[in-house]
Amino acid sequence: MSFHNLKKALIHSKDSLRHLISRLRYDFETSEEKLNIKELKQAVIHRADGKLGDAICFMPFIRELKRFAPDCRIIILSNKSTAEIYQSADFIDEVILFPKKPKNNETDAFADRLKGTDLYIHLFDTLKGRHLRLISRMHPKWVATLDRSLKCDNLKIHQYTACIDDSGNSDEKYSDCLHMTDLLFKILENGGISPELINRGYCRLFADRIPGRGEKYAFLKSPAAPDKINDVTEEKTVIFNPFGASSSRRFSERIITEIIDMLLKLTSAHIVLWTGPGDREYGEKIIGNIFAGNSRVSTTGVLSSASEIIIAMASCDAMIGVDTGSAHAAACFDIPELTFYSSNMVNYSRWYARAPGAVNVILDTGHFGNADENAVSQAVKSFVQKIKL
């Protein structure tokens, strides 16, 4: 066994032991009473570990939960980066900023504040000790997680999906793995709601703030193209997002350059290289070194909030990317999109974008830097020809 694999095995063993100890300390038997969604008085949904795409996927379920249980107080435990999304919804009663790693006294204080909760939802495959401490002290009547080892999980929606370990891998068939939105809707179905009554469509987030044509360039074009920022034009825009949330979901500079060059040749659109704060300097370097002087290529300006990110994405005419956050943002507004996913089929089955304009391509690798350039190029070419930009 290599040193890397040995280290990985030791860490896994340590985590498994911690999980066992936490279960022995905090796990408990919950109610055998059947869930009735319409009679719920308070539901808490833990999303403090979520990202942009996760928040977008959870919103339709939360909307439908409120529709079928209008008297239920819905509370979201969120992180700072996604709180604005939940706060924008009139069907959510309270958003609580929850620390990533709360101390025991903080966990206890939150639990005391949330006592009286009927339904607690935390869709994660292996809950940490701090999560179990929170649930144990709250003592809700119904609990939904993806952790198969818990006695307190009495809704057991994990039966509808494959089990994923801490590395994101699974030995089970991805064909048995429901999409995350369907997993959530199973809670409604198990609570007495007929499947055909559930509206499964995306929420059109911040729709009232989406700028009209021409105004969108204030969001999408950086100072690298200052003459374009306030230009009212009919020019179409393609967002290209080559940087995923993890280090493995990032295209190489060679592939990034090839895709931009292809889009310039195959379309008359303006190409916006989507860059977050950590990638902006790198993205501007690529544009400056290879596409200097080309007014049809730019990077994103500074976007400081979830709403600005979603509004900017909703302002484009097409999107190509590697991140589920941008994929789901495009899906909210039926924007034609091409998204590349890794070879982890269980993760894909849970999180892919579901929309009429979504084209999803699974690469034969878990590391996008090693992606087959021909496969990527062919997918981009087919997508562009299909949407006729």
C-alpha positions in Angstrom: 0.0 0.0 0.0 1.3 3.4 -0.9 1.9 6.1 1.7 -0.9 8.2 0.3 -3.4 5.3 0.5 -2.2 4.3 3.9 -2.7 7.9 5.1 -6.1 8.0 3.5 -7.1 4.7 5.2 -5.9 5.9 8.6 -7.9 9.1 8.3 -11.0 7.1 7.3 -10.6 4.8 10.3 -10.2 7.8 12.6 -13.4 9.4 11.1 -15.3 6.1 11.4 -14.3 5.7 15.1 -15.4 9.3 15.8 -18.7 8.7 14.1 -19.3 5.6 16.1 -18.6 7.4 19.4 -20.9 10.3 18.4 -23.7 7.8 17.6 -23.3 6.1 20.9 -23.4 9.5 22.7 -26.2 11.2 20.8 -28.3 8.9 18.6 -31.8 8.1 19.8 -35.0 6.4 18.8 -37.5 8.8 17.2 -41.3 8.6 16.8 -42.9 5.8 14.9 -45.8 8.1 14.1 -46.4 8.6 10.4 -45.4 12.0 9.1 -48.3 14.3 8.1 -46.9 17.3 6.2 -50.0 19.3 6.6 -49.9 19.2 10.4 -46.3 20.4 10.8 -45.7 23.4 13.0 -42.0 23.9 12.6 -39.4 22.5 10.2 -35.6 23.1 10.3 -33.4 22.5 7.2 -29.7 22.4 7.8 -27.9 24.0 4.8 -24.8 25.5 6.6 -22.6 23.2 4.5 -24.2 24.1 1.1 -23.1 26.0 -1.9 -24.9 28.0 -4.6 -26.1 25.0 -6.6 -27.3 23.2 -3.4 -29.4 26.2 -2.4 -31.0 26.5 -5.8 -31.9 22.7 -5.7 -33.4 23.0 -2.3 -35.7 26.0 -3.0 -38.4 24.2 -4.9 -38.9 21.7 -2.1 -39.0 24.5 0.5 -41.6 26.4 -1.6 -43.7 23.3 -1.9 -43.4 22.4 1.8 -44.8 25.9 2.6 -47.6 25.5 0.1 -48.8 22.2 1.6 -48.1 23.3 5.2 -48.8 27.0 5.3 -48.9 27.1 9.1 -45.5 25.5 9.4 -42.6 27.8 10.4 -39.7 27.0 8.1 -36.2 27.8 9.4 -33.0 27.5 7.4 -29.6 27.0 9.0 -27.4 28.6 6.4 -23.9 29.8 5.8 -23.0 33.4 4.8 -22.5 32.8 1.1 -26.0 31.4 0.5 -28.1 33.1 3.2 -29.2 35.9 0.7 -30.9 33.3 -1.5 -33.0 31.9 1.4 -33.7 35.4 2.7 -35.2 36.4 -0.6 -37.9 33.8 -0.4 -41.3 34.8 1.2 -42.0 31.2 2.0 -39.1 31.0 4.4 -39.8 32.3 7.9 -36.3 32.6 9.3 -32.7 32.2 8.2 -30.1 31.6 10.9 -26.4 31.9 10.1 -24.9 28.7 11.4 -21.1 28.3 11.9 -19.3 25.5 10.0 -17.8 24.1 13.2 -19.7 25.3 16.2 -18.4 24.7 19.7 -20.5 22.6 22.0 -21.9 25.5 23.9 -22.9 27.2 20.6 -24.5 24.0 19.4 -26.5 23.7 22.6 -27.6 27.3 22.3 -28.8 26.8 18.8 -30.6 23.5 19.8 -32.4 25.3 22.7 -33.5 28.0 20.3 -34.9 25.4 17.9 -36.7 23.2 20.4 -40.2 22.4 19.4 -39.2 21.5 15.9 -41.3 18.7 14.3 -39.2 18.0 11.2 -35.4 18.2 10.9 -33.7 17.8 7.5 -29.9 17.5 6.9 -29.2 15.6 3.7 -25.6 14.5 4.3 -24.2 11.0 4.0 -22.2 11.0 7.3 -23.2 13.4 10.0 -20.5 14.8 12.3 -20.7 14.6 16.1 -21.7 18.3 16.2 -24.6 17.6 13.9 -25.8 14.7 16.1 -25.4 16.7 19.2 -27.7 19.4 17.7 -30.3 16.8 16.7 -30.2 15.0 20.0 -30.7 18.2 22.0 -33.5 19.5 19.7 -35.2 16.0 19.7 -37.4 16.5 16.7 -40.2 14.1 16.0 -39.1 13.3 12.4 -35.5 13.3 11.0 -34.4 13.0 7.4 -30.7 12.5 6.6 -28.7 10.4 4.2 -26.8 8.7 7.0 -27.9 5.1 7.0 -26.3 4.3 10.4 -28.7 6.6 12.5 -31.6 5.3 14.6 -33.0 8.8 14.8 -33.5 9.0 11.0 -37.1 7.7 10.8 -37.9 9.0 7.4 -35.1 7.0 5.7 -35.1 8.7 2.4 -31.6 7.4 2.0 -33.2 4.2 0.7 -33.8 6.0 -2.6 -30.2 6.9 -3.2 -26.7 5.3 -3.3 -24.4 5.8 -0.4 -21.4 8.1 -1.0 -18.3 8.0 1.2 -16.3 11.0 2.4 -14.3 11.0 -0.9 -17.5 11.2 -3.0 -17.3 7.5 -4.2 -19.8 4.8 -4.1 -19.9 1.0 -4.8 -23.6 1.1 -5.6 -25.4 1.5 -8.9 -25.9 5.1 -9.9 -29.2 4.1 -11.7 -30.6 3.6 -8.2 -29.7 7.1 -7.1 -32.4 9.8 -7.2 -31.7 13.4 -8.0 -31.5 15.6 -4.9 -34.7 17.4 -5.7 -36.6 14.1 -6.0 -35.1 12.9 -2.6 -36.5 16.0 -1.0 -39.9 15.6 -2.7 -39.9 12.0 -1.3 -40.3 13.7 2.2 -43.5 15.3 0.9 -44.8 12.1 -0.6 -44.0 10.1 2.5 -45.9 12.8 4.4 -49.1 12.3 2.5 -48.7 14.5 -0.5 -49.6 13.0 -3.9 -46.7 13.1 -6.3 -48.8 14.6 -9.1 -49.7 17.6 -6.9 -46.1 18.7 -6.4 -44.7 21.5 -8.6 -41.1 20.4 -9.3 -40.0 23.4 -11.3 -37.1 25.7 -10.4 -37.7 28.9 -8.5 -36.8 31.9 -10.6 -34.6 33.6 -8.1 -34.3 37.4 -8.1 -36.4 37.5 -11.3 -37.6 41.0 -10.6 -34.0 42.3 -10.6 -32.9 40.8 -13.9 -31.9 43.7 -16.2 -33.2 44.2 -19.7 -31.2 43.6 -22.8 -28.3 45.9 -23.1 -28.2 46.7 -19.4 -26.8 43.2 -18.7 -23.3 44.2 -19.7 -22.8 46.2 -16.5 -22.7 42.8 -14.8 -20.9 40.7 -17.4 -18.1 42.9 -18.8 -15.1 43.9 -16.9 -12.9 47.0 -17.1 -10.9 45.1 -19.6 -13.6 46.1 -22.1 -14.7 49.5 -20.7 -16.4 50.6 -23.9 -18.8 47.7 -23.6 -19.9 48.2 -20.0 -22.9 50.4 -20.6 -23.3 49.8 -24.3 -26.9 49.1 -25.3 -26.6 46.4 -27.9 -28.2 43.3 -29.3 -24.9 41.4 -29.1 -25.5 38.0 -27.5 -23.4 36.9 -24.6 -22.0 33.4 -23.7 -20.7 32.8 -20.2 -17.8 30.3 -20.0 -17.1 29.0 -16.5 -14.1 26.7 -16.5 -13.5 26.8 -12.8 -15.4 24.5 -10.5 -15.7 24.6 -6.7 -13.0 21.9 -6.2 -9.5 21.7 -7.6 -10.3 18.7 -9.6 -13.1 20.5 -11.5 -10.9 23.0 -13.4 -10.1 22.9 -17.1 -6.5 23.4 -18.2 -5.4 26.7 -19.7 -5.0 24.8 -23.0 -8.7 23.7 -23.0 -9.9 27.1 -21.8 -8.1 28.8 -24.7 -9.3 26.3 -27.2 -13.0 26.7 -26.1 -12.8 30.5 -26.2 -11.1 30.4 -29.7 -13.8 28.0 -30.9 -16.7 30.2 -29.6 -15.1 33.3 -31.3 -15.0 31.4 -34.6 -18.4 29.7 -34.4 -20.5 32.5 -33.1 -20.8 36.3 -33.2 -21.4 36.4 -29.4 -19.4 38.2 -26.7 -17.5 35.6 -24.6 -17.3 36.2 -20.9 -14.8 34.1 -19.0 -16.5 33.6 -15.6 -14.0 34.1 -12.7 -14.5 34.1 -9.0 -12.3 36.2 -6.7 -9.6 33.5 -6.5 -9.4 33.0 -10.3 -9.8 36.6 -11.6 -6.1 37.3 -11.9 -5.5 34.0 -13.7 -8.5 34.6 -16.0 -7.4 38.1 -16.9 -3.9 36.8 -17.6 -5.2 34.3 -20.1 -7.3 37.0 -21.8 -4.5 39.5 -21.8 -1.8 37.1 -23.1 -3.9 35.3 -25.8 -6.9 37.5 -26.7 -5.5 41.0 -26.1 -7.3 43.6 -28.1 -10.3 41.4 -28.9 -13.3 43.3 -27.8 -15.5 40.2 -27.9 -13.7 38.6 -24.9 -13.7 39.7 -21.3 -13.8 38.5 -17.8 -16.5 39.0 -15.2 -16.5 42.1 -13.1 -16.5 42.0 -9.3 -19.7 40.2 -8.1 -20.0 40.5 -4.3 -23.1 38.5 -3.5 -25.2 35.5 -4.4 -27.9 37.7 -5.9 -25.4 39.5 -8.2 -24.0 36.2 -9.3 -27.4 34.8 -10.2 -28.5 38.0 -11.8 -25.4 38.1 -14.0 -25.8 34.4 -15.0 -29.5 35.0 -15.8 -28.5 37.9 -18.1 -26.6 35.8 -20.6 -27.8 34.0 -23.7 -26.0 30.7 -23.2 -23.7 29.2 -20.7 -20.8 26.6 -20.8 -19.3 25.4 -17.6 -18.1 22.8 -15.1 -19.9 23.9 -12.0 -23.3 22.8 -10.7 -23.9 26.3 -9.3 -23.8 27.9 -12.7 -25.7 25.0 -14.2 -28.6 25.4 -11.8 -28.6 29.2 -12.1 -29.0 28.8 -15.9 -31.7 26.2 -15.4 -33.7 28.6 -13.3 -34.2 30.8 -16.3 -34.2 28.2 -19.1 -30.9 29.5 -20.5 -29.3 27.0 -22.9 -26.4 25.5 -21.1 -23.6 22.9 -21.6 -22.2 21.5 -18.4 -19.3 19.0 -18.0 -19.4 16.5 -15.2 -16.8 14.1 -13.8 -17.0 10.4 -14.1 -18.5 10.1 -10.5 -21.9 8.9 -11.7 -23.6 8.9 -8.2 -22.6 12.6 -7.7 -23.8 13.4 -11.2 -27.1 11.6 -10.7 -27.8 13.6 -7.6 -26.8 17.1 -8.8 -27.1 17.5 -12.6 -29.1 20.4 -14.0 -32.6 19.4 -15.0 -34.0 21.8 -17.6 -35.1 21.6 -21.3 -32.1 23.7 -22.4 -29.5 21.7 -20.3 -27.0 19.6 -22.2 -25.0 17.5 -19.7 -21.7 15.8 -20.7 -20.0 13.2 -18.5 -16.2 13.2 -19.0 -14.2 10.0 -18.7 -12.1 11.4 -15.8 -12.5 12.7 -12.3 -9.9 15.4 -12.9 -10.9 18.0 -15.6 -7.3 19.0 -16.1 -6.8 15.6 -17.8 -10.0 15.8 -19.9 -9.9 14.5 -23.5 -9.6 17.7 -25.5 -11.3 16.3 -28.5 -14.3 15.2 -26.5 -14.6 18.6 -24.9 -14.2 20.4 -28.3 -16.8 18.2 -30.0 -19.3 18.8 -27.2 -18.9 22.5 -27.4 -19.2 22.5 -31.2 -22.4 20.4 -31.1 -23.9 22.6 -28.4 -23.2 25.8 -30.4 -24.6 24.4 -33.6 -27.7 23.3 -31.7 -28.5 26.7 -30.1 -27.5 28.7 -33.2 -25.9 31.7 -31.5 
